[in-house]
Amino acid sequence: MFYNGVVTVQGLLIGLVLVALVAAAPGAPLMVERVDGGLRHEASITKRAFDPGESIEITITIRNAGVNPVSLTFFSGQRFDLLVRRPRGDEIWRWSHDKAFIQVIQSIPIRPNEPLTLKGSWDQRDYQGRRADPGAYEIIAFVTGRIEASERAPIQLPALQFTIR
């Protein structure tokens, strides 16, 4: 591990393995990110495995990674969306499916290193109100605002993969 104050390759490898094991633990938080036009978008859940019926909280953080303010333009009152699906692609639930949003164009300025935090949750029920079965799932977060007002496609973050026990 250490030899005369120097870290050996073996010690470094053991440390990396321990970090990987802790990061992959079922109770460890999970975060994904995407950088788009100077904004860093992150989506996270508190752990990788949930008990049946336990609410799954999703946090989306948008941070200005640049040195100048950036405005994020939204084309309705909707700021984000969440999609829950099975890994094979079967959609189970979408956060916005039973919501109506005001039709308004709004720009939100984000100063350098300033976060804009959005939160949503899933109660593990499908569109018909049935409890989701145990197994593997993924949540995909979308940010509906754009830096360029002419672009209207939402920003899709990588999938957060988790398990219902």
N, C-alpha and C positions, 0 to 999 in steps of 0.2 A: 504494500500500500504506500507507505511513506518510507523513504530511505534518505537519511541525512537531510531532511527538509524538502526533498524532491518527491513529487507525486509520480508513482510508477504507472505504467500503462495498465497493469492489472488493477490497481486501485481506482484508476479512472473508469475502467470498464465496469467494475463492481458498482461504483457510484451511479453510472448511467443506467445500469440494470435496475437498481433500486428506485431511481427517479421514474423509469418506465413502469415499474410495478405499481408505484403509488398513483401515477397518473391514470392507469387503467383500472384501478380499484372501483368496484360498483358504487361506493359512496362518494367518489371523487366528482367534482363538478366537471361539466363538459362545455367547451366553448369552440365556436367556429367563427371565422372572419372572412371578410372580403374588402379589398380597397377599391374604390371607384371614384375617380375624379378628385382625389385629395381627401376624400372622406373614408374613414375606417369604420366599417359596419361589423358589429359583433353580435352574435346570438348565443345565449347560454341557458343551460338548465342546471339545477343544483346537484344532480347526481345522475348516474347511468342506469340505475334500477329502481323501480317504484313498486310499492305495494298496490294491489287491486283497489281501485276507487280513490287512491291518493291524488290530489290535485297536482298537476305538473305546471309549474310556473316557468314561463319563458321571458327572459329579459333581452331586449334589443338595445344596444348602445351604438349611437352614431357619434363619432368624434372627428373633429377637423384635424387632420394630420399635417396641414400646411401652415404657412406663416401669415396668410391673409384670410379675412372672413370669407365664408362661403354661404350662399343662400340655397336652401333646399326647398324646391317648389312642390307643393301638393295640389292635386287637382280636385280634391274633395276633402271632407272631414276625416277620411280614412288615412291613417298614418302608416299602418302596417297590416299584414295578414299572416296567418299561420296555417299550415297544411299538415295534417297528420295522416300518415299512410303506412302500410305494410312495406317491407323492403321490396316486395315484388311489384309494388306500384299501386295497389288497391287503395284508393282514397277512403279514409275513415271519417274524417271531420275537417272542416275549414272554419276558422274563427269568424270570418265575415258572413257565413251562410245565412244567418238569421238577423242581420243588422242592416239598417239603413243609414246612409251618410249624407250630410249636408253637401250640396253642390256649390263649392266655393274654391277659388284659386287663392292659395295662401303661400307666401314665401317666409321661411323661418331662417333668420341669419344664425350661423354657427361660428363663433369666434375660434381662433386657433386653440387647440387642445381642450375646447369646451365640449362636454358631452350632451347629447340629447338622448334621454332614456325613455324607452317605451316598454310596457309590460302587458303580457297576456297570460292566460292559463287555459288548460284543458282538463276537464273533470273525468276523462277516460270514458266518455259516452260517444256513441256514433250518431249519425244523422237521425236515426229512429229512436234515440234515447237509450239504447241498450248499452250495457257495460262492455268495454273492450275486453277481448279474451287475453289471457296471458300470452306473452311471446315478444318478438322483436318488432319495433316500430321506429319510425323516424319523423321528426318535425322539421319542416322547412319554413324558415322565416323569410318574409318579403318586406321590403321597405318601399312604400308606394310613392315617395317623393323622388324628384330628380333634380340634378344640378342644372341641367339645361332644360329650360321650359318646353322646348320643342320635342324632347324625348319623353314618351309617356309610359314606357315599359317599367314595371317595378324591378327593383334590385333584388335578386334572389341570392340568399346565402346558402352555403353548403348544408347538407342535412345533419341534424343532431340525432345520432342513433342511440336508442335506449331500449330498455326491457321492462315489461310489466311482469312481475313475478307470478 
